Amino acid sequence: MSQWIADYNRAGLAKLEKSPAKNRSMPVKCALWYSSDLPRAVDSAIALGIKPTPLPLFREADLPHLDIPYLRLPPLVWVGLFRLVWFAGYGKDEKSIDTARARSVRACRLLIDQAIQKGSVGLMGHGVMNKLIERNLRAEGWKRSIRSKNSYWSHALYRLG
């Protein structure tokens, strides 16, 4: 499983994968765009015509894992199980939920500072980290004004107050 996770993190978008038509209306006119530095986030931004500044700060929350010999499950089942135990507190050092929460606070601060300085900022990120950042934005008084479904290629727009 550890090799599958490493391969997934190195992978970009599938050659035939394109941004769904619903995202053609996504607000892409921001003064500055960030993305995770993982290839799939950078490729997603490029597919939408965005040139992001990629930073590891916006990577998905690390997924702890165990290699359990002889137990064969589909990768997405493993991912779901590992994420559940991660939320319950399993994970050491850089893979802990506390580390991800601390990173989301730093990411939120950067987004807020840049939004204030530049007028608008966008982020092409990943599901769990986006949720953690969202929690921090709301705590800082930001309100969600647009949100698509919670799935791949989803998007949201936040405004202060």
N, C-alpha and C positions, 0 to 999 in steps of 0.2 A: 504494500500500500504506500509505503514511503516513496518508492520510485514513481508510482502513479501520480502522487501529489506533486513531486518535483517536475515531472513531465508536463502536468497541467499548468503549473506556474510558468513554465518556459514557452508554452504554446501561445500562438496568436489566434486570431479568428480563423475558422475554417475557410478555405479558399472560396467557397460558394456562399458563405454566410454574408448577408448584407443587412444593413439597418432596416428594420421593418418600416413600412410606409407610414405608420402612426408617428414615427419619430421625425419625419420630414417637417412636422409642425413644432418640434421641440425648440424651445428658445435657445438658439445658439449664438446670439449676438451678445457676447460678454466681453468686457475689456481684457479679461485674462482668464485662461482656462488651465486647470491643473488636471492631472490624471495620476493614477497609480503608475509605477514604472513597470508593472507587469505587461508583457506584450499584448494580451487580450484587451486591456484597458486603453493602451495607446492606439491599437488598431481600431477599436470601437470609436474613439474620438475621430480618428482620421476618416473612418467610414461616414461620419456625419459632417465632414468638411472642417473639422476643428484641428488646429495645431496646438496640442497641449504642452504644458511644462510638466514632465513626468517626475514624480518624487516617490521614494519608498515610503514616506509618511502616510500615503493614501492606499497602501497595499491592503488587501483583505486581511482580516484578523487571522493569524496563523492557526493552523489546525493541528492539534496534537494527534498523535496516532500510535497505534501499537501494531506491530507485525505479529499476527497470530497464525502460526503455521497450521495448515490443514483445514482452516475455516475459510471457506470460499463464499463470498457475498459480492454482489455487484458493487462497483466503486461508489455509486451514489448512495447506496445503503450504508456503506462504511462512513462516508462523509456525514450523513445524517446522524449516525450513532456517535461519531467523534465530536460533532458539534454539540450534541446534547450533553455529553460528559464534560465538554469544555465549559458550557454554561453552568454546569454544576460545580465547577472549580478545578477540574483536572487540567493539568498543563503546567509545565515548569518554565521558569525564566521568560524567554521571549514568546513562548506559546501560551502564556496564561491570559485569562480574561482581564486581570488587573492591568497587565502590560498593554493590552489592546485598548482598554478604557483610557489609560494615561496617554497613549498615542492619539486617541480620538480627541482628547482635550487640546493637544498641541495642534492637530489638524484643524480643529474648529477655530482656534485662535488665529491661525494663519489665514483661513478663509475670511473671517470677520475683518481682520486688519486690512487685507487686500480689498475687500468689498468697500470698506470705508475710504480707502485711499484711491481706488480706481473707479468706483461707482458700481461695478458689477464683477462677479467672479463665478466661474463654472467649475464643476468637478465631474470627471468621469471616473467613478470608483467602483466599489464592490459592495455587495449586499449587506453583510454584517457590519463592516466598518462604516458604511453609509448610515446605517441605523444608529450606531454609536455616536457618530458626528451629529446626526439629526437631534438626538437627545440633548447634546451640548448646545446646539444652536437654540433650541427651544428654551433651555435654561437661561440663555443669554437674552431672551426676549424676541427671538426671531420667530416668525409665523410662516407656516407653509401656505402658499396661495395657489399652487398648482401641484397635482400629483397624479401620475398615471398609475396603472396597476403595479403591484409589487411583483415584478418578474424581471427576466432579462430585458434589457433595453428600457427599463422604466426610468422615469425622471421626475424631479420635483423642483419647485421654485420657492425660495424663501425670501421674505422681506422683513426688515426690522420693524417691530411694533405692529 
